[in-house]
Amino acid sequence: MAKPVLAVHYCIEGIPLDVIVKNLKEIKDVAKTITDYYVFVLPTTKDSYVEVFQDKDFDEVRYDELSKRLMDEVKKLKT
């Protein structure tokens, strides 16, 4: 059974960089403390929202697609 995935998309529009970094870390820490999910906290310039993906929600192929999509988002943040 695949471990559930929690993707938190956090709106950073108009927030100073130091506050963004602090908030992203705090959101990830809280989510990891209260869940047993893989946690991704991704900045967005649109409204904040949360996505949860559980094993029953997709087959193995869709899980691989989700993993790729999330890792692509992480790579964008690094550039």
C-alpha positions in Angstrom: 0.0 0.0 0.0 1.4 3.4 -1.0 1.9 6.0 1.7 -0.7 8.9 1.3 0.5 12.2 -0.1 -0.4 15.7 1.2 0.3 18.6 -1.2 -0.2 22.0 0.4 -0.2 24.8 -2.1 0.6 28.0 -0.1 -0.1 31.4 -1.6 3.0 33.6 -1.3 1.6 36.7 -3.1 2.6 39.9 -1.3 4.5 38.1 1.5 8.2 39.0 2.3 10.7 36.2 1.4 11.8 35.6 5.0 8.2 35.1 6.1 7.5 32.8 3.1 10.4 30.5 4.0 9.4 30.4 7.7 5.7 29.7 6.9 6.6 26.9 4.4 8.8 25.2 7.0 6.2 25.6 9.7 3.4 24.2 7.5 5.5 21.2 6.6 6.5 20.6 10.2 3.0 20.7 11.5 1.7 18.5 8.7 4.4 15.9 9.3 3.6 15.9 13.1 -0.1 15.3 12.7 -0.1 13.0 9.7 1.8 10.0 8.4 1.8 11.3 4.8 4.5 12.4 2.4 4.2 16.1 2.7 4.9 18.6 -0.1 4.5 22.4 0.6 4.6 24.3 -2.7 4.4 28.0 -3.1 1.8 29.4 -5.5 0.7 32.9 -6.6 -2.9 31.8 -6.7 -5.2 30.9 -3.8 -3.9 28.4 -1.2 -5.4 24.9 -1.3 -4.7 21.4 -0.2 -4.6 18.1 -2.1 -4.7 14.7 -0.6 -3.9 11.6 -2.5 -4.5 8.1 -1.0 -3.7 4.7 -2.3 -7.4 4.0 -3.0 -7.6 7.1 -5.2 -5.3 5.9 -7.9 -3.7 2.9 -9.4 0.1 2.5 -9.6 0.4 4.3 -13.0 -1.4 7.4 -11.7 0.7 7.3 -8.5 3.8 7.5 -10.6 2.3 10.4 -12.6 1.6 12.2 -9.3 5.1 11.6 -8.0 6.5 13.0 -11.3 4.2 16.1 -11.2 5.2 16.9 -7.6 8.9 16.4 -8.2 8.7 18.7 -11.3 7.1 21.4 -9.1 10.0 20.9 -6.6 12.6 21.2 -9.4 11.0 24.5 -10.6 11.4 25.9 -7.1 15.2 25.1 -7.1 15.8 27.1 -10.4 
